[in-house]
């Protein structure tokens, strides 16, 4: 997940905190709209570590 946060910071100019919050919001949206992907979404972000 840190790699994605770093990329968002670099490419958009948001703060690391804003990038993390954005990612968490998108992940929650995907899990809400596509519950069958919930486990996959969790694994994707868990694999990236903190």
N, C-alpha and C positions, 0 to 999 in steps of 0.2 A: 504494500500500500504506500510505503514511503516513496517509492519510485514515481507513482502516480501523483502524489502530493507535490513532489519536486517538479514534475513536468508542468502541473497546473500553475504552480508559482512562477516558473520561468516563462511560460507561454502566455499567461493571462495577467500576471502582476498582482494577483491576490496574495494575501498573507497565507502562511502555512495553516493557520487555524481555519481560515475561510475555505481553503482547499479541502481540508479534512472534513469540515462540516458539509461541504457540497457533495463529496463522495458518499458520506454517510446518508445524506438525503436521497441521493440517486439510488443507493443500494436499498434503502427502505422502500422507495417507490417501486423498484423492480420486484421486490419480495411481495409487496402488497398486490400489485397488478398481475404478477405471474408467480403464485405461491409454489408451483412445482419447481421453480428455480431457486427457491429460498436456500436450500442446502448448498447449491452450487455457488451462489453469491457469497454465502458465509465462508466457504472453502477458499474462494478466490482471494478474499481480503485477509483471511487467516494465514494463507500461504505467504503473503507478502510481509507478514510481521508488523511490528509497530514502527 
